[in-house]
Amino acid sequence: MTIVLAALLAAAPVTLEADPNHSTVGFSVKHMVATTVRGQFTRFSSTVDWNRDDPAKSSVELKVDPSSINTNNEKRDGHLKSADFFDVQGCPDMSFRSRKIDKSGDKYKVTGDLTMHCVTRPLTLEASFADQPIKSPMGTSVYPASATGKLKRSDWGLTWNKMLETGGAVVSDDVNLELDFEYVPRAAEPKKEAQAETNRKK
């Protein structure tokens, strides 16, 4: 019975949460054809329901506050928050939810729905994930993960632009996504901990 229970617990999904202090949600886009502007969103949360025995049964969710965009230029960030771009007043929610996860070797293909600028469209990310946790100096279990992807912002209605006299656009339609996370096991809820302690005393 003990062996069976241990096997069931090992197979059970583990809920992981991104540590915001060691995670980034970033992007890069060409500006005036020649240079690259990089930015990130500073407020976000992400969870993974990880099934080690069957990764295809895992799922990932990412929620982002678009008003937290930071490209190290206050004037540009203000424009990006306006109705010309993200329209953070009218479309305050940005999220990605996986629908399918495929593993090939040590890489993952994560297909899901990206909601941005009040538009939801499919997006596929190429990801890596440490299915064996790393022990931090603090004794916690850390699951490093990273993902990259490409999208056309016009597919989500982000169409503002100006053309250059020399040809090309001020802002490229192509955007590169660069995501890095350190996931840690979700802390047990206080009520569940209290119930577990009560059961142990019985």
PAROMI-146523 format. One line per field, with one value per residue (C-alpha): residue number from 0; x, y, z. Coordinates in Angstrom, 1 decimal. Layout:
BEGIN
resi: NUM  ...
x: X  ...
y: Y  ...
z: Z  ...
***
This chain:
BEGIN
resi: 0  1  2  3  4  5  6  7  8  9  10  11  12  13  14  15  16  17  18  19  20  21  22  23  24  25  26  27  28  29  30  31  32  33  34  35  36  37  38  39  40  41  42  43  44  45  46  47  48  49  50  51  52  53  54  55  56  57  58  59  60  61  62  63  64  65  66  67  68  69  70  71  72  73  74  75  76  77  78  79  80  81  82  83  84  85  86  87  88  89  90  91  92  93  94  95  96  97  98  99  100  101  102  103  104  105  106  107  108  109  110  111  112  113  114  115  116  117  118  119  120  121  122  123  124  125  126  127  128  129  130  131  132  133  134  135  136  137  138  139  140  141  142  143  144  145  146  147  148  149  150  151  152  153  154  155  156  157  158  159  160  161  162  163  164  165  166  167  168  169  170  171  172  173  174  175  176  177  178  179  180  181  182  183  184  185  186  187  188  189  190  191  192  193  194  195  196  197  198  199  200  201
x: 0.0  2.8  4.6  1.4  0.8  4.3  4.0  0.7  2.3  5.3  3.0  0.8  1.3  3.3  2.1  5.0  5.1  7.5  9.8  9.4  12.8  14.6  12.3  11.9  9.3  11.1  10.9  12.9  11.8  13.7  13.5  14.0  15.2  18.8  18.6  17.0  14.8  14.6  12.0  10.3  7.2  8.0  4.7  3.6  2.8  3.2  2.2  3.1  1.2  4.0  3.5  6.9  5.7  3.7  4.8  1.9  -0.5  1.3  0.1  1.4  -0.2  1.3  -0.4  1.2  0.3  0.9  1.0  4.3  6.2  9.7  12.0  14.2  12.6  9.7  8.3  8.4  6.8  4.0  3.3  3.4  0.7  -1.5  -4.3  -1.7  -0.2  -1.2  -4.1  -3.7  -6.8  -9.1  -7.2  -5.7  -5.3  -2.5  -2.1  -0.9  -2.5  -1.1  -3.3  -0.7  2.8  5.0  8.5  11.3  14.5  15.2  13.1  9.4  7.0  4.3  1.2  -1.4  -3.5  -2.0  -4.4  -3.0  -4.6  -8.1  -7.3  -6.7  -4.7  -2.6  1.1  3.8  6.8  10.1  11.0  13.4  12.6  14.6  12.4  14.8  14.9  18.1  18.7  19.4  21.7  18.6  17.5  14.6  13.9  14.2  13.0  14.7  12.8  13.2  11.2  11.4  8.9  8.1  4.9  3.6  2.1  -0.3  -2.0  -3.1  -4.2  -1.0  -0.7  0.6  3.6  5.3  7.2  10.8  11.9  14.6  12.2  11.0  9.0  9.8  8.7  9.0  5.9  8.1  8.6  10.9  9.8  12.4  11.1  13.2  11.8  12.8  9.8  9.5  6.8  3.7  3.6  0.9  -2.2  -2.4  -5.8  -4.4  -1.3  -3.5  -5.7  -2.6  -1.3  -4.6  -4.6  -1.1  -2.1  -5.1
y: 0.0  2.4  1.7  2.3  5.6  6.7  5.9  7.9  10.9  10.8  10.8  13.6  17.0  19.6  23.2  25.7  29.4  31.8  33.7  37.3  38.3  35.8  35.9  38.2  38.7  40.4  41.3  42.9  44.7  46.4  50.3  52.2  49.0  49.2  49.2  46.9  48.1  45.8  45.9  44.0  43.8  44.2  42.9  39.4  36.0  32.5  29.0  25.6  22.4  20.0  16.3  14.8  11.4  12.7  16.3  16.4  16.6  19.6  23.2  26.7  30.1  33.5  36.8  40.1  43.7  45.6  48.9  47.7  47.9  49.3  50.1  52.5  55.5  57.2  59.0  55.8  53.8  56.3  56.0  52.2  52.3  54.5  53.5  53.6  50.4  48.3  50.6  49.6  51.5  49.6  46.3  45.9  42.1  40.2  36.4  33.2  29.8  26.6  24.2  21.6  20.7  18.5  17.2  16.4  15.4  18.0  20.8  21.6  23.1  24.9  25.9  28.1  31.3  34.7  37.5  40.9  44.2  42.6  40.0  36.3  34.3  31.2  31.3  28.7  28.9  26.9  26.2  24.4  23.3  21.6  18.6  17.9  20.7  22.5  23.0  26.6  27.7  28.4  24.8  25.5  23.5  25.6  24.6  26.9  27.5  29.7  30.2  32.1  33.0  35.2  37.1  39.7  42.5  43.4  40.0  41.4  44.8  46.6  48.4  51.9  52.8  55.5  54.9  56.2  58.3  55.7  52.8  50.6  51.3  53.0  49.9  46.4  44.2  41.3  40.9  38.5  37.1  36.2  34.6  33.4  31.9  30.3  28.3  27.1  24.8  26.6  27.0  25.0  26.9  27.6  25.8  22.7  22.8  23.1  20.2  18.1  18.8  17.8  14.6  13.8  14.3  11.9
z: 0.0  0.9  -2.4  -4.4  -2.5  -3.1  -6.9  -7.1  -5.3  -7.7  -10.7  -9.4  -11.0  -9.1  -9.2  -9.7  -9.5  -11.1  -8.8  -10.1  -8.6  -10.8  -13.9  -16.9  -19.6  -22.4  -26.1  -28.8  -32.0  -34.8  -34.8  -38.0  -39.7  -38.3  -34.5  -31.9  -29.0  -26.1  -23.3  -20.6  -18.5  -14.8  -13.4  -14.2  -12.7  -14.1  -13.0  -14.3  -13.5  -14.1  -14.8  -15.0  -16.0  -18.9  -19.9  -22.5  -19.6  -18.1  -18.6  -18.3  -17.7  -17.9  -16.9  -17.7  -16.7  -20.0  -18.1  -16.6  -20.0  -19.6  -22.6  -20.5  -22.2  -20.4  -23.4  -25.5  -22.7  -22.5  -26.2  -26.0  -23.2  -25.3  -27.8  -30.6  -29.1  -26.1  -25.0  -21.4  -20.4  -22.8  -22.8  -19.3  -19.6  -21.3  -20.9  -22.4  -21.7  -23.1  -25.0  -26.1  -25.0  -27.1  -26.0  -28.4  -26.7  -24.1  -25.8  -25.6  -28.1  -26.2  -28.2  -26.7  -26.9  -26.4  -25.4  -26.1  -27.1  -26.6  -29.3  -28.7  -31.2  -31.2  -30.5  -30.3  -28.1  -28.1  -24.5  -22.3  -18.8  -16.1  -15.1  -12.3  -9.8  -8.7  -5.0  -4.2  -1.4  0.6  0.3  -2.0  -5.2  -8.4  -11.9  -14.5  -17.7  -20.8  -23.9  -27.2  -29.8  -32.7  -33.6  -35.9  -33.8  -36.5  -35.9  -32.5  -34.0  -33.1  -36.4  -35.6  -37.8  -39.8  -43.0  -43.5  -46.5  -47.2  -47.1  -44.3  -41.2  -37.9  -36.0  -37.3  -37.4  -36.2  -32.5  -30.7  -27.3  -24.7  -21.5  -18.6  -15.3  -12.1  -10.9  -7.4  -5.8  -4.7  -1.0  0.7  1.7  5.5  5.8  4.1  6.3  9.4  8.3  7.6  11.1  12.6  10.7  11.9  15.5  15.1
***
